[in-house]
Each structure stands twice: as structure tokens, then as C-alpha cells.
Amino acid sequence: MRTLLSSLMLILLSISPTLGQEIERLRASGDEEVFHPYHSIALILGHANVREGVTEGNKRWLGLPSWGLDYNYHFHPRWAIGLHTDLILEEFVVERHLQGGEESEAIERSLSLLHL
């Protein structure tokens, strides 16, 4: 484990100065890079965290498998706007707190779609 970590650190430290030299070379040559707006789409396989999950009567955090689809429109070199969605594949139970009291109810969810 220690040798793996040492190897990874060595690789990362050797790449960083190389990239810095390339950027400096482009600046010195006077070539200005022209930005063109573009779109990007990503399909993601991951896990979603549910804070109000209930299992066997106990409230706890749940890590559930999910698929994601992300769309971004880059209109500036440093700015983009996008839609990020997650589809949670498993059925799960969450605790919903009712207004005006400490009462709560359990809600079963299946194929939840989240938009960010």
C-alpha cells in the first residue's frame, strides 16, 4: 500500500511541472487560443446518498446505486450551465417530517429521479 501511494505521488509530482512548461511555452509564442462554445454529455454510474433513509425501523444514511446523465453547455472558458440528473435504481424508505410537530411518516420510493 505504501509503495502504491509513493508511486502515485511521484507520478503526480512529475506531471505538474511538465504541464506548467507547456502553458508557459504557449504564452511565450504569442499564440492566443480562441474559445469556441461547446456541449458535453456524460453517462455516470455511481452511488447516491440518502440522509433520511429508514432500514428495519432505524433512521440512517443510505448509499444507493444510481445512473446519472449530465449535460453541460460551456459558453465561456471558465463558465458553463448544465443539467445533472440521477436515477436511483433501488426501492428504499425515507422518513418525511410533517409540518408543525414531531410526527413523521415513512414513504417508500422506487426509481427516484433527481435533478440538480
N, C-alpha and C positions, 0 to 999 in steps of 0.2 A: 504494500500500500504506500509506503514511504517513497519507494523508488518511482512509483507511478506519479505521485504528486511532484516529486523533484523533476521528473522528465517533463511534465506538463508546464511547470513554472519555467524551465529552461526554454521550451518552445515559445511560450508567450513572450518572454523577455527578448528573445532573438527576433521575433516578428515585428515588434513595436518599433525599433529603430529603423528597420528596413522600410516600413510604410512611411515614416517621417521623412526619410530621404527622398522618396518618390514625390511626396507633396511639395517638398522644397524645390526639387528639380522642375516641376511643372510651373511653380511660381517664378523661378529664375528665367525660364524660357519665354515668358510673356504670353503663353497661350492661355486664353481665358476659356473656360469651359462654359458653354451655353446650356442653360437648363431648359428642358422640354417637359411639360406636364405629362404624367403617365398614370396608369391604373395598375393596381396589384391585387391579386386574389390568392388566398391561401386556404387550404383544407387542413384542418388540425385535428389530431386525435389526442385527447388529454383527459384530465380529471377536473371536475367542478367541485367546489367546497360549499356545503350547505350548513349554515350555522345553526338553524333551528330544527335539525333532524331528530327524529324520535326512533329509537330501537328498543324493543322489549320494555317500553314504558319509561325509559331513561332518555333525557334530552342530551344530545351530544353533536359534535361536528361530524359530518359525513363527507367522505371523499367518493364521488360517484363518477363512473366513466362517462365521457361525453365526446361528441363530434363538434367541431367548430368550422364555420365558414366566415372568413374575414375579407372584406373589400375595402380598399383604400384608394383615394384619389389624391395624388401628390401634385399640388398646384404651385408649390414654392420649394426651393431646396431644403428648407427646414420645416415646412408645414404640410400637413395632409389632413383630410377629413375622411371618415370611414364608418362602416357598419360592421360590428363584430357580433356574431351570433353563436350560441352554444345550444346543442340539443342533448339533454341528459337522457340516457338510454334506459336506466333502471327505474322501477317504481320505488317510491320512498314516501315516508310520512313526515310531515312538518307540523310544528305547533304554531297555531295562529292565535295571537293575543287579541282578545275582544276589547273594544273601547270602554273606558270608564270603570274598569275593575281589573281584578287579578285573574279573571276567568280566562280559560284558553280552550281551544278545540283542536283536535288532530285532523289534518287534511291529508288524504292520500293523493300523491301526484304521480302521473305517468307521462312519459315523453314530454318533459318540460322544455320549452323553447325560451331562451334568454337572449335579450338584445342589449348591447352596450353601445 
